[in-house]
Amino acid sequence: MRLGAHGGLRTIVSACSYLGIGAPTCRCRGRAFREVRTFWSGFLLEAAGQDDVQRTALGGSRPAAKQRNAIGFRKGKTVELYYSPLACSLADHIALQEAGASFERETVNLKTKRTASGDDFTVITRKGYVPALVLDNGETLTENVAVLDWIASQYPELGVEGPLGRTRVLEALTYVSTEIHRSFKPMWHQGSDAEKAKASAAIAMQFDLFVDGMKTDYMFGDKPSVADFYLFVMLLWVVRFHIPIPAPLESLRARMAARPAVRVAMEREGLV
Protein backbone atom coordinates (compact mmCIF):
# COMPACT_ATOMS: atom_id res chain seq x y z
CA MET A 1 0.00 0.00 0.00
CA ARG A 2 1.27 3.43 -0.88
CA LEU A 3 0.68 6.41 1.35
CA GLY A 4 1.69 9.92 0.44
CA ALA A 5 3.06 12.16 3.15
CA HIS A 6 -0.29 13.82 3.80
CA GLY A 7 -2.50 10.79 3.11
CA GLY A 8 -0.48 8.58 5.42
CA LEU A 9 -0.56 11.10 8.25
CA ARG A 10 -4.31 11.56 7.91
CA THR A 11 -4.89 7.83 8.06
CA ILE A 12 -2.67 7.60 11.12
CA VAL A 13 -4.52 10.38 12.91
CA SER A 14 -7.88 8.77 12.16
CA ALA A 15 -6.73 5.37 13.33
CA CYS A 16 -5.27 6.81 16.54
CA SER A 17 -8.45 8.76 17.20
CA TYR A 18 -10.71 5.75 16.86
CA LEU A 19 -8.48 3.59 19.00
CA GLY A 20 -8.36 6.25 21.70
CA ILE A 21 -4.59 6.61 21.41
CA GLY A 22 -3.17 10.00 22.22
CA ALA A 23 -1.12 11.36 19.34
CA PRO A 24 0.79 14.48 20.41
CA THR A 25 3.77 13.78 18.17
CA CYS A 26 4.35 12.40 14.71
CA ARG A 27 6.44 9.62 16.23
CA CYS A 28 3.53 8.47 18.41
CA ARG A 29 1.17 8.62 15.46
CA GLY A 30 3.50 6.57 13.33
CA ARG A 31 3.97 3.90 15.97
CA ALA A 32 0.22 3.52 16.56
CA PHE A 33 -0.44 3.27 12.85
CA ARG A 34 2.23 0.63 12.37
CA GLU A 35 0.79 -1.40 15.24
CA VAL A 36 -2.70 -1.37 13.70
CA ARG A 37 -1.44 -2.16 10.21
CA THR A 38 0.89 -4.93 11.36
CA PHE A 39 -1.84 -6.58 13.44
CA TRP A 40 -4.37 -6.80 10.63
CA SER A 41 -1.85 -7.53 7.90
CA GLY A 42 -0.82 -10.72 9.65
CA PHE A 43 -4.39 -11.84 10.11
CA LEU A 44 -5.52 -11.10 6.56
CA LEU A 45 -2.48 -12.61 4.91
CA GLU A 46 -3.28 -15.84 6.71
CA ALA A 47 -6.97 -15.62 5.81
CA ALA A 48 -6.20 -14.99 2.15
CA GLY A 49 -4.95 -18.47 1.90
CA GLN A 50 -8.44 -19.76 2.75
CA ASP A 51 -11.09 -20.47 0.62
CA ASP A 52 -32.17 6.07 10.14
CA VAL A 53 -32.24 8.42 7.13
CA GLN A 54 -30.95 11.85 8.08
CA ARG A 55 -31.92 14.81 5.89
CA THR A 56 -29.69 17.81 5.38
CA ALA A 57 -31.48 19.67 8.17
CA LEU A 58 -30.07 17.16 10.63
CA GLY A 59 -26.89 16.06 8.96
CA GLY A 60 -25.86 19.45 7.65
CA SER A 61 -25.26 20.57 4.11
CA ARG A 62 -22.44 19.16 2.10
CA PRO A 63 -19.37 21.42 1.89
CA ALA A 64 -18.19 22.81 -1.39
CA ALA A 65 -17.06 20.05 -3.73
CA LYS A 66 -13.37 19.24 -3.74
CA GLN A 67 -11.35 17.16 -6.10
CA ARG A 68 -11.01 13.71 -4.65
CA ASN A 69 -10.39 10.28 -6.07
CA ALA A 70 -13.69 8.92 -7.33
CA ILE A 71 -13.87 5.21 -7.99
CA GLY A 72 -16.38 4.58 -10.78
CA PHE A 73 -17.65 1.13 -11.65
CA ARG A 74 -21.10 0.03 -12.73
CA LYS A 75 -23.24 3.09 -12.02
CA GLY A 76 -22.55 6.66 -12.98
CA LYS A 77 -23.84 8.35 -9.83
CA THR A 78 -21.34 9.08 -7.09
CA VAL A 79 -21.83 9.09 -3.34
CA GLU A 80 -19.27 9.99 -0.69
CA LEU A 81 -18.45 7.88 2.35
CA TYR A 82 -16.94 9.43 5.46
CA TYR A 83 -15.22 6.82 7.57
CA SER A 84 -12.60 6.21 10.23
CA PRO A 85 -10.17 3.29 9.93
CA LEU A 86 -11.27 0.16 11.77
CA ALA A 87 -14.56 1.78 12.83
CA CYS A 88 -17.94 0.20 12.06
CA SER A 89 -17.94 2.30 8.87
CA LEU A 90 -15.63 -0.36 7.46
CA ALA A 91 -18.81 -2.39 6.82
CA ASP A 92 -20.15 0.35 4.54
CA HIS A 93 -16.78 0.69 2.83
CA ILE A 94 -16.76 -3.04 2.10
CA ALA A 95 -20.38 -3.01 0.90
CA LEU A 96 -19.78 -0.20 -1.58
CA GLN A 97 -16.62 -1.87 -2.81
CA GLU A 98 -18.32 -5.26 -3.09
CA ALA A 99 -21.18 -3.72 -5.08
CA GLY A 100 -18.84 -2.05 -7.53
CA ALA A 101 -20.42 1.27 -6.62
CA SER A 102 -19.24 4.65 -7.79
CA PHE A 103 -18.14 6.44 -4.64
CA GLU A 104 -15.65 8.77 -3.06
CA ARG A 105 -14.21 8.26 0.40
CA GLU A 106 -12.67 10.47 3.03
CA THR A 107 -11.33 9.75 6.47
CA VAL A 108 -12.51 11.53 9.60
CA ASN A 109 -10.56 12.29 12.76
CA LEU A 110 -13.14 11.46 15.40
CA LYS A 111 -11.44 13.52 18.10
CA THR A 112 -10.96 16.74 16.19
CA LYS A 113 -14.07 16.22 14.02
CA ARG A 114 -12.07 17.15 10.96
CA THR A 115 -11.99 15.34 7.65
CA ALA A 116 -8.78 14.47 5.86
CA SER A 117 -9.23 17.51 3.60
CA GLY A 118 -9.71 19.83 6.58
CA ASP A 119 -13.50 20.19 6.58
CA ASP A 120 -15.52 20.44 9.79
CA PHE A 121 -17.21 17.04 9.96
CA THR A 122 -20.02 18.42 12.15
CA VAL A 123 -21.16 20.44 9.15
CA ILE A 124 -21.70 17.18 7.29
CA THR A 125 -23.43 15.59 10.28
CA ARG A 126 -23.98 17.20 13.65
CA LYS A 127 -23.69 13.77 15.23
CA GLY A 128 -19.96 13.91 14.62
CA TYR A 129 -19.40 10.18 14.15
CA VAL A 130 -19.13 7.76 11.27
CA PRO A 131 -20.43 6.48 9.01
CA ALA A 132 -21.89 9.34 7.04
CA LEU A 133 -22.87 8.82 3.43
CA VAL A 134 -23.55 11.90 1.31
CA LEU A 135 -25.78 11.02 -1.63
CA ASP A 136 -25.50 12.48 -5.10
CA ASN A 137 -28.54 14.70 -4.36
CA GLY A 138 -26.80 16.23 -1.32
CA GLU A 139 -28.74 14.39 1.36
CA THR A 140 -26.79 12.72 4.16
CA LEU A 141 -27.42 9.30 5.66
CA THR A 142 -26.06 8.35 9.07
CA GLU A 143 -26.24 5.31 11.38
CA ASN A 144 -24.74 2.08 10.16
CA VAL A 145 -28.01 0.15 9.93
CA ALA A 146 -29.60 2.88 7.80
CA VAL A 147 -26.56 3.28 5.54
CA LEU A 148 -26.20 -0.45 4.97
CA ASP A 149 -29.94 -0.80 4.33
CA TRP A 150 -29.73 1.97 1.73
CA ILE A 151 -26.78 0.30 0.02
CA ALA A 152 -28.67 -3.00 -0.12
CA SER A 153 -31.69 -1.21 -1.59
CA GLN A 154 -29.50 0.18 -4.37
CA TYR A 155 -27.62 -3.07 -4.90
CA PRO A 156 -30.09 -5.93 -4.32
CA GLU A 157 -27.35 -8.53 -4.66
CA LEU A 158 -26.19 -7.41 -1.20
CA GLY A 159 -29.62 -8.07 0.29
CA VAL A 160 -31.74 -11.18 0.73
CA GLU A 161 -34.55 -12.28 -1.58
CA GLY A 162 -38.05 -13.22 -0.53
CA PRO A 163 -40.98 -11.51 1.22
CA LEU A 164 -39.09 -11.40 4.52
CA GLY A 165 -35.65 -10.90 3.01
CA ARG A 166 -35.15 -7.26 3.91
CA THR A 167 -36.77 -7.78 7.30
CA ARG A 168 -34.35 -10.57 8.17
CA VAL A 169 -31.37 -8.45 7.14
CA LEU A 170 -32.62 -5.55 9.26
CA GLU A 171 -33.14 -7.96 12.12
CA ALA A 172 -29.52 -9.11 11.91
CA LEU A 173 -28.16 -5.58 11.43
CA THR A 174 -30.10 -4.31 14.42
CA TYR A 175 -28.83 -7.11 16.63
CA VAL A 176 -25.23 -6.50 15.63
CA SER A 177 -25.63 -2.76 16.22
CA THR A 178 -27.62 -2.66 19.45
CA GLU A 179 -26.16 -5.71 21.15
CA ILE A 180 -22.74 -6.77 19.89
CA HIS A 181 -21.37 -3.40 18.78
CA ARG A 182 -22.57 -1.65 21.92
CA SER A 183 -20.99 -4.32 24.11
CA PHE A 184 -17.52 -3.32 22.90
CA LYS A 185 -17.75 0.12 24.54
CA PRO A 186 -15.53 -0.74 27.56
CA MET A 187 -12.87 -2.05 25.18
CA TRP A 188 -12.64 1.08 23.07
CA HIS A 189 -13.25 3.63 25.82
CA GLN A 190 -10.87 2.64 28.60
CA GLY A 191 -13.27 0.66 30.76
CA SER A 192 -12.06 -0.97 33.96
CA ASP A 193 -10.75 -4.53 33.95
CA ALA A 194 -13.99 -5.69 35.53
CA GLU A 195 -16.05 -3.90 32.87
CA LYS A 196 -13.96 -5.40 30.10
CA ALA A 197 -14.27 -8.91 31.53
CA LYS A 198 -18.03 -8.54 31.78
CA ALA A 199 -18.19 -7.20 28.24
CA SER A 200 -16.07 -10.07 26.89
CA ALA A 201 -18.38 -12.64 28.43
CA ALA A 202 -21.44 -10.87 27.03
CA ILE A 203 -19.93 -10.61 23.54
CA ALA A 204 -19.00 -14.28 23.48
CA MET A 205 -22.57 -15.21 24.43
CA GLN A 206 -24.03 -12.86 21.82
CA PHE A 207 -21.96 -14.44 19.08
CA ASP A 208 -23.16 -17.89 20.12
CA LEU A 209 -26.66 -16.91 18.99
CA PHE A 210 -25.47 -16.57 15.41
CA VAL A 211 -24.01 -20.05 15.22
CA ASP A 212 -27.29 -21.88 15.82
CA GLY A 213 -28.84 -20.54 12.63
CA MET A 214 -25.78 -20.68 10.38
CA LYS A 215 -25.95 -23.57 7.94
CA THR A 216 -24.37 -21.89 4.90
CA ASP A 217 -21.16 -20.06 4.03
CA TYR A 218 -22.73 -16.72 4.97
CA MET A 219 -25.58 -15.63 7.19
CA PHE A 220 -28.28 -15.93 4.53
CA GLY A 221 -26.90 -18.30 1.93
CA ASP A 222 -23.94 -18.78 -0.35
CA LYS A 223 -23.21 -15.08 -0.86
CA PRO A 224 -22.63 -12.28 1.65
CA SER A 225 -25.15 -9.59 2.51
CA VAL A 226 -24.65 -6.22 4.15
CA ALA A 227 -25.32 -7.97 7.47
CA ASP A 228 -22.27 -10.16 6.92
CA PHE A 229 -20.12 -7.07 6.38
CA TYR A 230 -21.18 -5.54 9.69
CA LEU A 231 -20.71 -8.85 11.48
CA PHE A 232 -17.27 -9.16 9.91
CA VAL A 233 -16.11 -5.91 11.50
CA MET A 234 -17.21 -7.22 14.89
CA LEU A 235 -15.30 -10.44 14.18
CA LEU A 236 -12.19 -8.35 13.56
CA TRP A 237 -12.68 -6.59 16.87
CA VAL A 238 -12.81 -9.86 18.79
CA VAL A 239 -9.35 -10.67 17.43
CA ARG A 240 -8.12 -7.28 18.63
CA PHE A 241 -9.47 -7.87 22.14
CA HIS A 242 -8.79 -11.62 22.38
CA ILE A 243 -12.40 -12.69 22.76
CA PRO A 244 -13.09 -16.35 21.89
CA ILE A 245 -15.77 -17.12 19.33
CA PRO A 246 -17.21 -20.37 17.93
CA ALA A 247 -15.32 -22.10 15.11
CA PRO A 248 -18.02 -21.42 12.47
CA LEU A 249 -17.59 -17.69 13.02
CA GLU A 250 -13.83 -17.98 12.75
CA SER A 251 -14.40 -19.65 9.39
CA LEU A 252 -16.77 -16.88 8.35
CA ARG A 253 -14.20 -14.27 9.32
CA ALA A 254 -11.52 -15.98 7.24
CA ARG A 255 -13.91 -16.40 4.32
CA MET A 256 -14.81 -12.73 4.38
CA ALA A 257 -11.21 -11.60 4.78
CA ALA A 258 -10.22 -13.48 1.65
CA ARG A 259 -12.73 -11.61 -0.54
CA PRO A 260 -11.03 -9.14 -2.91
CA ALA A 261 -13.42 -6.30 -2.05
CA VAL A 262 -12.70 -6.70 1.65
CA ARG A 263 -8.97 -6.58 1.07
CA VAL A 264 -9.28 -3.46 -1.10
CA ALA A 265 -11.38 -1.65 1.51
CA MET A 266 -8.96 -2.54 4.29
CA GLU A 267 -5.98 -1.50 2.20
CA ARG A 268 -7.61 1.86 1.55
CA GLU A 269 -8.14 2.28 5.29
CA GLY A 270 -4.49 1.50 5.95
CA LEU A 271 -5.24 -1.69 7.84
CA VAL A 272 -3.15 -4.04 5.71
N, C-alpha and C positions, 0 to 999 in steps of 0.2 A: 504494500500500500504506500502510495506517495502522499506526503503532506507538505504543502508549502509552509513557509515560515509563519504566515498569519493563520492559514487553515489549521495547521497542527496545533498552534497555541489555543485557538478557539475551541477545538475539540477537547483539548486537555482541560481548559477551564470548565467546560460543560460537564465533563466526566467527574472532575473534582467536586463540582457543586452538587451533582446528584448524589455522589457517595458521601457527602458531608465532610469532605477533607478540606481543611484550611489550605489556602494556596497563596501565601503572602509573597513568595518568590518564584521566579521561573524555575529554579532548581526543584522546588517542592512540586510544582505543577508537572514537570517532566517526569519525576519519579512516580507520582501517582498514576500518570497516564501509562507509563511503561508497565506498572503492576497490573492495571486493568487489561491492557492489551496482551501481556504475556499470559495471564490467567486464561482468557478466553481462547487465545490462539492454540494453546495446548489442547484444550478440550475439543475445539472444532476440528483440528487436524486429525485427532483420533476418530471423531465421529464421521469425518469425510470418507473414511475407509469403510463405512457401513452404509450395507444397503438398507343525549339530550340535545336537540338542535338549538344552537345559540345564534340569534340574529345579530346583526351589526350593533344594534342598540345595547346588547349585553357584551358582546365580544369586542366591540370597538371596530372602527373602520380600518381598512387595510392601508398601510403607509404607502407613500409614493413608490411606484414600481422601480425596482433596481435590476440591473443585469445580473442574473444568476445562471447557474448551469441547469437548464431544463432537460429532462430526460424524456424524449418522446417515443412512444411505441405505437400501440394500436389505435388510440383515439387522439384526436387533435386538440381537445380541450386540456388545459393545464390547471392543476390545483397546486397548492403549496403547503407542505407539511412542516410544522415547527416541532422539533423534537429535542430530547437531551439523551446523550449516549447511555445505554443500558437502562433507561427508564421504560415504563410501560408503553411509551410511544414507539418502541421498537416493533411492537405488534403491527401497528399501522404502517410503518416503514416496510416491513416484510410483505404485508398484504398488497400495498401498492406496487411493490416490485414484482411480486408473484403474478399480479394481474396484468403486468405489462402496461401499467397506466402511464399517462403523461403527467409528470409532476416535478415540482421543484422542492428542494428541502433546505432547511436552515436550522442550525443548532441554536439552543437557547441556554444561557447561563441562568440557572434557576435561583441563584442567590442574588445576583445583580439585576435580574429581570431584563437582561439585554440580549438581543440576538447577535449572531456572529457578525452581522453587518453593522451593528451599532444601534439598531432600532430599540425603542422602548417596547418590550413585549407586552406590557399592560395596556398598550394602545390596541394591540391585536386582540387580546382577551384580558379583561380585568381580573380574571381568576389568577392569572400569573403562573399557571403550570401547564405542562404538556400532557397530551397532545393538543395541538390546535391545527385545524385544517381549513385553510382559506380557499373557498371555491372560486371557480372562474367568474361567477357573478358578484364576487366581493363579500358574500356571506361567510361567516366563520362558524365552524362546528367545533365543539369541545366535548370532553368526556370520552373515554376510550370506548365504552359500549356504543355510544352514538356514532362515533367516527367509524368504527369497524362495521356497524350495521349499515351505514351509508355506503361504505366501500362495497359491501356485499350486494347492496341493492343496485349498484352500478355495474358490478361484475358478478353475475349470478353463479359463475363457476366457483366462487369462494363462499357460496351459501349452501343450503341444503334444500333439495327438492321435496315436493309433497305439501299437502295442506297444512301440516304443522312444522314444515321445515324451518321457516324463519323463527317461529316461536321457540323451537328447540335450541336454535343457535343463540337466541336472546337469553334463554334460560341458562345456558352454559356460560355465556359472557357475563351475565349478572352474578352468577355464583363465583366465578373467578375474581370479578371486581370487588364485590361486597364482602366476600369471605376470605379467599386466599390472599389476594393483593393486600387487603387491609391488615391481615395478620402479620405482614412483614414490617409493620411500622416500627416496632422496637429495634429491629435489625438495622434499619436505615437511619434511625433518629436517636441513636445513643441511649437505648433503653438499658435498664439495669440487667445484671446477669439473670436475676430471677424472672424478669419480664421476657427476656430473650428465650429462656428455657421453656417458659409457658407457651410462648409463641411458636417455638419449634415443635412442641408436642401437638399444638392445635393444627399447624400446617400439615404435619404428617398425617393426621387423622382426616383432614379435609381432602388431601390427595387420594386417600384410600377410597373415597366415594366414587372417584372417577374410574377406578379399576374394575369395579363390579360390572359396569355397563360397556366396557371396551372389549369388543370382539373382532375389531378390524384394525387396519394399520393406523387409522386416524379416528377421531372421535365419532364421526358420522359416516364412515365408509372407507373407500380406498383412495380418497383424495382429501387434502386438508381444507378446512374452512377457516374463516376468520377467528373462530373460537379456538382452533388449534394454535394459531399464531399467538394469541394472548396467553394461552396455557403454556406455550413454549417459553415465553419470557419468564414466567413463574418457575419453570423447570430449570432455567439458567440460574435464577436467584437461589434455588435450593443448593446448587453446587457451590455458589459463593459463600453460603452460610452453613454448609456441611449438615444439611437436613436430609435424613434418609427418606427415600421414596420407593414404592413398589417397583419391581423389575419391569413390568409392562410400560411404566412411565419413563423409565430410563431408556427403554428401546424407542419410545416415541420421541424423546429428546434427541437421541442420536439420529433417528430417521429425519427429523425436521432439520437438524443441523447440517445434514448432508445435502439438503436441497440448494441448488444454485442461487435462487432468489434470496434465501436466508443468508448465505455467505456474502452475497453482494451487499445486502443491507447492513450486515455487521461490519464489513470492511469500510463502508461509507461512514459508519459511526465510530470508526477507529478501534473496534473491539477485537479485530484479528489482524 
